[in-house]
Every structure is written in C-alpha cells, then in structure tokens.
Amino acid sequence: MEVTDPLLTAREGAKVLQVSIPTFWRRVADGTVPPPVKIGALSRWPHSEIVAVIENAKALRYA
C-alpha cells in the first residue's frame, strides 16, 4: 500500500501555520503559501507543502 500525503483544507492549513483563515488566504494570494490543489470545487493543500512553508521561513530567518 502506498502512503499518500494527506490533503488539508484551508482551515486545517491555517491551524498548522497557527494563523487565522483570512491570513492563510492572504498568504496564498501573496505566494507565501502555494496555490491549492483543486479537486472539483474543493481547494486542498498537501500537508508536506504547508510544512515546507514553515521550513522555508526557518531557513530565511538567519539569511
């Protein structure tokens, strides 16, 4: 069985990043958070991409 990367809703992504949902959408608009994977009308983000946002911010903190 193949392990897949769980897909998060905007609410779940905001919770991982510890921001409000409107702030999460602002970060999508400004490119900090990658655009969603669209499944029909649904917007979802792979968990690994949300974690990558955090890792990128950590790497830039001392740059």
Secondary structure as GFF3:
##gff-version 3
##sequence-region A 1 63
A	DSSP	beta_strand	7	8	.	.	.	ID=ss1
A	DSSP	alpha_helix	10	17	.	.	.	ID=ss2
A	DSSP	alpha_helix	21	29	.	.	.	ID=ss3
A	DSSP	beta_strand	37	39	.	.	.	ID=ss4
A	DSSP	beta_strand	42	46	.	.	.	ID=ss5
A	DSSP	alpha_helix	47	60	.	.	.	ID=ss6
###
